[in-house]
Amino acid sequence: MWEFLQIILKNNITPNQCLLLYSLKEGVRPSIYIEQDMVNLINQGFYKSPDITDHGKKLMRSLDNYFIKAKKKTAADIMGKDYLENVKKYRETFPTGKLPSGVPARNNVKILTENFRWFFDEFDYTWDEVHKAVNIYIAQYRAVDWEYMQNSQYLIAKQDKHKVKTSKLADYCDMARDGIEPDENFHFKEKVV
């Protein structure tokens, strides 16, 4: 919205005048407009009966460009060209079969790809950091027989009841950046007081 306001301020035109000019461009008469808006468009060189001037057309093009929907980024744009191989590698890091919670440890590639699309759109980690992070995570839970481990999908992104997405993988990527190495003996212990 700020860009729209900058365009109209730069051209010394009001939003109502923009609407009127757009209506004239489309060949329709707005249901409500003030005659002074038409006078101002003429005085500023945006309109000369019966058509919009080149100056007015230039303004309309800049406003149209503002409202054109941006091209949606592809999966390769967000996750890199080799994202599919990396998603498969991530999936293969998880154990086969079910976790003690009863859910499969590995989710299918399509679901993982959708979650990674969100992940890489939100965070600035690399695939190397992701692979290192998941290795840290797997080593931690292998040491406790997979108890309380999240499956491959929920490690990337999990949505709570308030529709807020969080990522435990992002936390483990930070650990990887901090230099923590995967270790079979690495796991959190509960301190009993």
N, C-alpha and C positions, 0 to 999 in steps of 0.2 A: 504494500500500500504506500510505503514511503516513496518509492520510485514514481508512482502515479502522481503523488503530491508535488514532487520535484518537477515533473514535466509540466504540470499546469501552472505552478508558480513561475517557472522559467519563462513560460509563454504569456504570463500575465492574463490568465483566463480563469474563470470560475468553473466549478464542476457543472453548474447549470448551463453555462455556455458550451462546455464540452458536449453535454447531452444534446443540446440544440444543434451543434455542428454535426454531430454523429447522425442525428435524425435527418438533417438536410442531405448528408452524404448518402444515406440509405433511401432517400426519396419519400420519407414519411414526415408528417407534421406531428410534433409532440403534443399531447393533450393539454399540457400545462407549460407555458413559458411566458416570460416577461418580455414585453416589446423592447425594453432597454437592452436585454441580452443580445437581440438581433442587431440593434444599433451598435453595440460594442464590437460584435463580430465583424461588422462592416468597417467600422472605424479602425480596427486593429489589422485589417487586411486578410482576415480569414475567410470572408464571404463577400462575393460581389454577385448580385442577382443576375442570372438565375443559377449560378453554380458556386461551388467552393473554389477558392483560389489555390494556386500551387502551395502557398504558405499554409493554408488550411489543410490541404492534402498531406503535407509533410507532418503536420501535428497529428493528424488522424493515423498515419502510418506508425508514428512513434507510440501512440496510445494502443494501437492494435498489437504491436509487438510486445507490449507489456502484458496484454491479456492472452496472448497465444500460449497454450499449454506447453510447457517444456517437454522435450523428448525424454521419455522414460529411459533410465539407464538400464542396460542389459546386465545379466548376471556376470558376464565377462568384464564389463566396465567396473563393477563393484568388487568382484572377487579375483580378478585376474583371468588370463586365458586358460590356464590349466586348473581352474577351480574344481572341475569334476574329478580329476585324479586326486586332488587334495581332499575332497570330501570323502572319497572312497578310502583313502589312506587313514583319515580320521576315524571312519567307521570301523575299519579293520583293527584299530588299536583296542577297541572294546572287546571284552570276552564274548564268546558265542553262548547262546542259551539265555536262560532267565536269571535275573538277580534274585537275591533272597526275598525281595518285596513282591516277586511274582511277575514283574514286567520284563520284557526282553531288554537286554543290555544294548543291543544294536537296533537303531531305527533305519527305515529305508532311506535311500539316497535322496529321493525327491523331498522328503520332509526335512532332512538335514540341509539340503541346498537352500530351501526357503528360510530356515533358521539362520544359516550362515549369511544369507543375503542381508537379513536384518542386522546381524552381528557386525559385518564389515561396513555397513552403512553407519552404524553407531560408534564403532571403535576404530582405532588406527593401528591395529596389530597386523603382523605379517603371518603368512601361513607357517613359517618356521617357528614363530612364537607360539602359534596355536598347537602345532605338533609337540613341541617341547612341553607346553602346559598340560596337554592331555596325558602325556607320559608321566608327568609328576602326579597328576590326579589318579591315574590307573595304578601306579606304584603304591600310592597311599592306601587305596582300597583293596588292592590285592593282599596286602599285609593283614587285613582284617576280614578276609574271606568275603569281600564285596558287600559287607553289611552297610546299609544306609547309602549306598552309592547311587547317584543319579544315572539314568540311561543317557545315551549319546545325544538325544534331542534336548532333554532338560538341562544338560550341562551347558549347552550353547545359550538357550533362552527359556525362561519359564515365566509365565504370566500369573500374577496373583489375582485374588478375587476383585481387586480394584482396577484390573486391566493394566497394571503396571508391569512391564517386562524387565526382568533382571537377568544377569548372566554370571554364573559362577565361573564359567570359562574365562571371562575377563579378569576375574580375581587371580586365577591361576596363570594367566598370561603376564600379569604384573609380577607374580612370583618368578616366572621364567626370566623376565627382564631384570629382576633383582639378583639373578644368578643362582637360584635354587636348582639343584640337579635332581632328576628322578632317582629315588633310592627306595629299595624294598623296606628298609627300616623306618622310612619317613612316614609318620602318621601322627595325628593329634591324639593326645592322651587326656583323659578327663582327670582333673585334679580333685581328689576326694578330701574334703576337710572334716 
